[in-house]
């Protein structure tokens, strides 16, 4: 890190002398002749340590210290003082200064203090950055992926989650739409409130209406008491409507009203209930096609689809396979009390060659089955389900039509590296490319090199 120092002293010779000394130590330095100018510069940012005289015309060093520490807690401030104001310097340390030096300043001592404090600041900043990254990442803890399509999903979720906008999550069955909904809620200001989920396809129209809006006692046969619906239960929180494309037209009308007016009545009731609910919906259907067929209301579609998040199928993010495989192996090995070393080359080739029509859900089931069925410490092709096992075409690399040149290159390098047991020299030789070029490409793809060795490594990712 390149830390910048601000030196404040009304005596030109002192501030310029200190600046020259610290610049010789390799630090970028800026100077100010008074407290007012210093604070204006400080407010612009990128100042990491302040050295200030105490006694200056205008804004004093004591007041500058208080403002700097108040605005940026933890920033190191060193005060300079004459012999007659040591008591003031001690008082300044009570106000947040980390040290004080008497004039004339011992430059070697100052250099030592600056080095110590900037090292401490670097540690603090790195620790804070790690904590922020972990805090942010934990909301995606069940979502594994470093591929470009998944980075786009993470980015959209991060930007949309803090808003109040309705979100429509689209994608094939098994891609993990519910996990995206979980992440949206966790990253939103409603995090501490309920996340209520409704799987619309599993309920008949009459039951779904009661589930969503509740019902009054006696409103239908079996309604023996008043029951609150999911909207009421999700008040001030998030309501996740999975498979929204399956709901009945009559329920669509009532749902549209809630989205527009934020109010509804229970089934069989007359009391109007107001709610504050954030809607996240998901579907594996093409709702525009459903609109053309007259099966889905266009006005409801636009109310739901303020922000759209398209979750890619697994066949379009095969770069994530090594990480996902590692995560699932770790999960199911622990669950079944087995110690596994990984998977062999034939099994890996079969997993990479398969198109995964059931997406991540199918991969998860496949790896659970393989862990249960294996007799040894290494997963073999024979341990995989028959539909996956038959994809092992030794000596071939499969690249689906429509794959970009960049993604094709990744597949070729990844599969060749795997076929040669992670031997980079042999891989570079077979592909007629420089070894340095191979290392550079693996590094650029971020985690790809480590992913090649998922058989024996421990993943820091959580499970999908």
C-alpha positions in Angstrom: 0.0 0.0 0.0 1.1 3.6 -0.7 0.3 5.7 2.3 0.1 9.4 2.1 1.1 11.7 5.0 -0.2 15.2 5.8 2.2 17.5 7.6 0.7 20.7 9.3 2.9 23.4 10.7 2.8 27.2 10.4 6.7 27.3 10.3 7.8 26.7 6.7 11.2 25.4 7.5 9.8 22.8 9.9 7.1 21.4 7.6 9.4 21.3 4.6 12.2 19.7 6.5 9.8 17.0 7.9 8.4 16.5 4.4 11.8 16.1 2.9 12.9 13.5 5.5 9.7 11.4 5.1 9.9 11.6 1.3 13.4 10.1 1.6 11.8 7.2 3.4 9.6 6.7 0.4 6.3 8.2 1.6 4.1 10.6 -0.5 3.8 13.8 1.6 1.5 16.8 1.4 1.9 19.9 3.6 -0.4 22.6 5.0 0.5 25.9 6.7 -2.5 26.0 9.0 -5.3 23.9 10.5 -8.0 25.2 8.2 -6.1 24.3 5.1 -5.1 21.0 6.5 -8.7 20.0 7.4 -10.0 20.9 3.9 -7.3 18.8 2.4 -8.0 15.9 4.8 -11.7 15.9 3.8 -10.8 15.2 0.2 -9.6 11.8 1.3 -6.6 9.5 0.8 -4.7 10.8 3.8 -3.4 8.0 6.0 -1.4 9.8 8.8 -1.4 13.3 10.1 1.6 15.1 11.8 0.5 18.5 13.2 1.8 21.3 15.4 -0.4 22.1 18.3 0.0 25.9 18.4 -1.0 27.5 15.1 -3.0 30.7 14.2 -6.6 30.0 13.2 -7.7 26.4 13.7 -5.4 25.0 16.3 -3.7 21.6 16.3 -5.9 20.5 19.2 -9.1 21.3 17.2 -7.7 19.8 14.0 -7.0 16.6 15.9 -10.5 16.4 17.3 -12.0 16.9 13.8 -9.8 14.4 12.1 -10.3 11.7 14.7 -14.1 12.4 14.7 -14.3 12.2 10.9 -12.1 9.1 10.5 -11.7 7.1 13.8 -8.5 5.1 14.0 -6.4 7.4 11.7 -3.0 8.0 13.3 -2.2 11.6 14.4 1.2 12.6 15.7 1.4 16.0 17.5 4.4 18.3 17.6 5.0 20.6 20.6 7.5 22.9 22.2 9.1 22.0 25.5 6.7 24.4 27.3 3.5 22.7 26.1 4.2 19.0 27.0 1.1 19.1 29.2 -1.0 20.1 26.2 0.5 17.3 24.2 -0.5 14.8 26.8 -4.0 16.2 26.7 -3.9 15.8 23.0 -3.2 12.1 23.3 -6.3 11.8 25.5 -8.2 13.3 22.5 -6.9 10.6 20.1 -3.3 11.4 19.2 -1.1 8.3 19.0 2.1 10.0 20.0 3.8 13.4 20.5 7.2 14.7 19.7 9.0 17.8 21.1 10.8 20.3 18.9 13.4 20.1 17.5 12.1 16.8 16.1 14.4 13.7 16.2 13.9 12.6 12.5 15.0 9.0 13.1 12.5 8.7 16.0 9.8 10.2 13.8 10.6 7.8 11.0 10.3 4.9 13.4 6.9 6.0 14.7 5.5 6.7 11.2 6.6 3.2 10.0 5.1 1.6 13.1 1.7 3.4 12.8 1.4 2.9 9.0 2.1 -0.8 9.4 -0.6 -0.9 12.0 -3.0 1.0 9.8 -2.3 -1.4 6.9 -3.1 -4.3 9.1 -6.3 -2.6 10.3 -7.4 -1.7 6.8 -6.7 -5.3 5.5 -8.6 -6.8 8.4 -11.6 -4.5 7.8 -11.5 -5.3 4.1 -11.5 -9.0 4.9 -14.4 -8.6 7.3 -16.4 -6.7 4.8 -15.7 -9.2 2.1 -16.7 -12.1 4.4 -19.9 -10.2 5.5 -20.8 -9.6 1.9 -19.8 -13.1 0.8 -21.8 -14.9 3.6 -25.0 -13.7 1.9 -24.0 -15.8 -1.1 -22.7 -18.7 1.1 -24.9 -21.3 -0.7 -24.1 -20.0 -4.1 -20.9 -21.3 -5.6 -19.3 -19.9 -8.8 -16.6 -17.8 -10.3 -17.7 -18.0 -13.9 -18.6 -14.8 -15.8 -22.4 -15.6 -15.8 -22.4 -16.1 -12.0 -20.4 -13.0 -11.4 -23.1 -11.2 -13.3 -25.8 -12.7 -11.0 -23.8 -11.7 -7.9 -23.4 -8.2 -9.2 -27.1 -7.8 -10.0 -28.2 -9.2 -6.6 -25.8 -6.9 -4.8 -27.2 -3.8 -6.6 -30.9 -4.7 -6.5 -31.2 -6.2 -3.0 -31.0 -2.9 -1.0 -33.9 -1.4 -3.0 -37.6 -1.9 -2.6 -38.1 -3.0 -6.2 -39.9 -6.3 -7.0 -37.5 -8.8 -8.5 -38.3 -11.6 -11.0 -35.8 -14.5 -11.0 -35.9 -16.6 -14.2 -34.1 -19.7 -15.2 -34.5 -23.4 -15.8 -35.5 -25.8 -13.0 -32.7 -26.7 -10.7 -30.4 -23.7 -11.3 -30.8 -22.3 -7.8 -33.5 -19.6 -8.1 -34.5 -20.0 -4.5 -30.9 -19.5 -3.3 -30.9 -16.2 -5.2 -34.0 -15.2 -3.4 -32.3 -16.0 -0.1 -29.4 -13.8 -1.0 -31.6 -10.9 -2.0 -33.3 -11.0 1.4 -30.0 -11.3 3.3 -28.6 -8.3 1.5 -31.7 -6.1 1.9 -32.7 -3.8 4.8 -35.4 -6.3 5.6 -32.9 -8.9 6.6 -34.1 -9.0 10.2 -37.7 -9.5 9.2 -39.4 -12.7 7.9 -38.6 -14.3 4.5 -41.8 -16.2 3.7 -41.8 -18.7 0.8 -44.7 -20.0 -1.3 -44.3 -22.7 -3.9 -47.2 -21.7 -6.1 -47.1 -24.8 -8.4 -47.8 -27.1 -5.4 -51.1 -25.6 -4.5 -54.5 -25.6 -6.2 -56.0 -22.1 -7.0 -58.5 -22.1 -4.1 -55.9 -23.2 -1.6 -53.2 -20.8 -2.9 -55.6 -17.8 -2.5 -56.1 -18.8 1.1 -52.4 -19.3 1.6 -51.5 -15.9 0.3 -54.3 -13.8 1.8 -55.6 -15.8 4.7 -59.2 -16.6 5.5 -62.0 -15.9 8.0 -63.6 -18.5 10.1 -66.4 -20.2 8.2 -65.4 -18.8 4.8 -65.3 -22.3 3.3 -65.7 -25.9 4.5 -63.0 -26.7 7.0 -62.2 -23.1 7.8 -62.7 -23.5 11.6 -60.8 -20.4 12.6 -59.4 -17.2 11.2 -56.0 -17.8 9.6 -53.4 -15.2 8.5 -52.0 -15.5 5.0 -48.4 -15.3 3.8 -48.7 -11.6 3.0 -49.5 -10.9 6.6 -46.8 -13.2 7.9 -44.3 -11.4 5.6 -45.2 -7.9 6.8 -42.1 -5.7 6.7 -40.2 -8.6 5.2 -39.9 -10.5 1.9 -42.4 -12.8 0.2 -40.9 -15.3 -2.3 -43.3 -16.6 -4.8 -41.8 -19.6 -6.5 -43.1 -20.7 -9.9 -45.2 -17.6 -10.2 -46.1 -18.6 -13.8 -48.4 -21.4 -12.4 -50.9 -19.2 -10.6 -54.5 -18.9 -11.6 -55.9 -15.8 -13.4 -58.2 -15.0 -10.4 -55.3 -15.1 -8.0 -53.2 -13.0 -10.4 -55.8 -10.2 -10.2 -55.7 -10.2 -6.4 -51.9 -10.3 -6.4 -51.8 -7.4 -8.8 -54.0 -5.3 -6.4 -51.6 -6.0 -3.5 -48.7 -4.9 -5.6 -50.4 -1.7 -6.6 -52.2 -0.7 -3.4 -50.4 -2.8 -0.8 -53.8 -3.9 0.7 -56.2 -6.9 0.5 -59.0 -8.7 2.3 -58.9 -12.2 3.7 -60.9 -14.9 1.9 -64.5 -14.4 3.2 -63.6 -11.2 5.1 -64.4 -7.5 4.7 -61.6 -6.0 6.7 -59.0 -4.3 4.5 -55.5 -5.2 5.6 -52.5 -3.1 4.6 -49.0 -4.6 4.3 -45.5 -3.6 3.6 -44.0 -6.6 1.7 -41.1 -6.8 -0.8 -42.0 -9.3 -3.6 -39.4 -11.7 -5.1 -40.9 -14.1 -7.7 -39.3 -16.9 -9.7 -40.3 -18.9 -12.7 -38.9 -21.4 -15.2 -41.5 -20.4 -17.8 -41.2 -17.7 -20.5 -43.8 -15.3 -19.1 -43.9 -13.3 -22.3 -45.0 -16.4 -24.1 -47.6 -17.1 -21.4 -48.9 -13.5 -21.9 -49.3 -14.1 -25.6 -51.2 -17.3 -24.8 -53.5 -15.4 -22.4 -52.3 -17.4 -19.4 -50.5 -14.6 -17.6 -51.5 -10.9 -17.1 -49.2 -8.5 -18.8 -49.7 -5.8 -16.1 -48.8 -8.2 -13.4 -45.7 -9.2 -15.3 -44.4 -5.7 -15.4 -45.2 -5.2 -11.7 -43.1 -8.3 -10.9 -40.3 -7.7 -13.4 -38.9 -4.4 -12.2 -35.5 -6.1 -11.9 -34.8 -9.3 -13.7 -32.2 -11.8 -12.7 -31.5 -14.6 -15.2 -29.8 -17.5 -13.5 -27.7 -19.4 -16.1 -28.0 -23.2 -16.6 -25.1 -25.3 -15.6 -24.1 -26.1 -19.2 -23.4 -22.4 -19.7 -21.2 -22.1 -16.6 -19.1 -25.3 -16.7 -16.1 -23.3 -15.4 -17.9 -23.7 -12.1 -18.0 -27.5 -12.2 -14.7 -28.0 -10.3 -15.8 -25.8 -7.4 -19.2 -27.3 -7.3 -17.9 -30.8 -7.4 -15.5 -30.0 -4.6 -18.2 -28.4 -2.5 -20.6 -31.4 -2.9 -17.9 -34.0 -2.2 -16.9 -32.2 1.0 -20.6 -32.0 2.1 -21.6 -35.5 1.4 -18.3 -37.1 2.6 -18.9 -35.4 6.0 -22.6 -36.3 6.0 -21.8 -40.0 5.3 -18.8 -40.2 7.6 -16.3 -41.0 4.7 -12.8 -39.7 4.0 -12.5 -39.1 0.3 -9.4 -38.1 -1.7 -11.4 -36.9 -4.7 -12.4 -38.2 -8.1 -10.4 -40.0 -10.8 -9.8 -38.7 -14.4 -12.5 -40.8 -16.0 -15.1 -39.7 -13.6 -14.0 -36.1 -14.0 -14.2 -36.3 -17.8 -17.7 -37.8 -17.6 -18.8 -35.0 -15.3 -17.4 -32.3 -17.6 -18.9 -33.9 -20.7 -22.4 -34.2 -19.4 -24.8 -31.4 -20.2 -26.7 -31.4 -16.9 -30.3 -30.9 -18.0 -31.3 -30.9 -14.3 -28.6 -28.3 -13.6 -27.0 -27.8 -10.2 -29.8 -29.8 -8.5 -28.9 -32.8 -10.7 -25.2 -32.4 -10.1 -25.8 -32.3 -6.3 -27.8 -35.5 -6.5 -25.2 -37.1 -8.7 -22.4 -36.4 -6.2 -24.4 -37.5 -3.3 -25.1 -40.8 -5.1 -21.4 -41.2 -6.0 -20.3 -40.6 -2.4 -22.8 -43.2 -1.1 -21.9 -45.8 -3.8 -18.1 -45.6 -3.7 -16.2 -48.3 -2.0 -12.9 -46.6 -1.9 -11.4 -43.1 -1.2 -11.6 -42.0 -4.8 -14.8 -41.5 -6.8 -14.6 -43.5 -10.1 -16.7 -43.4 -13.2 -18.4 -46.6 -12.0 -19.7 -44.7 -8.9 -21.6 -42.2 -11.1 -25.2 -42.6 -12.2 -25.4 -44.4 -15.6 -26.7 -41.4 -17.5 -23.6 -39.4 -16.5 -21.1 -42.3 -16.7 -21.8 -42.9 -20.4 -20.6 -39.4 -21.2 -17.0 -40.5 -20.6 -15.6 -40.4 -24.2 -11.9 -40.7 -23.6 -9.8 -38.6 -25.9 -12.5 -36.2 -26.8 -13.3 -32.6 -25.6 -16.9 -31.5 -26.0 -17.6 -27.9 -26.8 -21.3 -27.0 -27.3 -22.4 -25.0 -30.3 -22.6 -21.3 -29.5 -19.7 -21.4 -27.1 -17.5 -18.3 -27.4 -13.8 -18.5 -28.4 -12.8 -17.4 -24.9 -14.9 -20.1 -23.2 -13.8 -22.7 -25.7 -10.2 -22.0 -24.9 -11.0 -22.5 -21.2 -12.7 -25.8 -21.8 -9.8 -27.1 -24.0 -7.1 -26.1 -21.4 -9.1 -27.3 -18.4 -9.9 -30.7 -19.9 -6.3 -31.2 -21.2 -4.9 -30.2 -17.8 -7.3 -32.7 -16.2 -6.3 -35.5 -18.7 -2.7 -35.0 -17.8 -3.3 -35.1 -14.0 -2.6 -31.4 -13.5 0.8 -31.5 -15.2 1.2 -28.0 -16.6 4.4 -28.8 -18.6 2.7 -31.7 -20.4 -0.4 -29.6 -21.0 1.5 -26.7 -22.4 3.4 -29.2 -24.7 0.3 -30.9 -26.0 -1.4 -27.6 -26.7 1.8 -26.1 -28.2 1.7 -23.1 -25.9 4.3 -21.5 -23.6 4.2 -22.6 -20.0 4.2 -19.0 -18.9 1.2 -18.4 -21.1 -0.6 -21.3 -19.5 0.2 -20.0 -16.0 -1.0 -16.5 -17.0 -4.3 -17.8 -18.4 -5.0 -19.9 -15.3 -4.3 -16.9 -13.1 -6.5 -14.6 -15.2 -9.4 -17.0 -14.8 -9.2 -16.7 -11.0 -9.2 -20.0 -9.1 -9.1 -22.1 -12.2 -5.7 -23.6 -11.4 -6.7 -24.6 -7.9 -10.0 -26.0 -9.3 -8.1 -28.5 -11.4 -7.0 -30.2 -8.2 -10.4 -30.3 -6.5 -9.9 -34.0 -5.9 -7.5 -33.4 -3.0 -8.2 -29.9 -1.9 -10.5 -28.4 0.6 -12.9 -25.9 -0.6 -13.7 -22.7 1.3 -17.0 -22.4 -0.5 -20.2 -23.5 1.1 -22.6 -25.9 -0.6 -25.1 -25.2 -3.3 
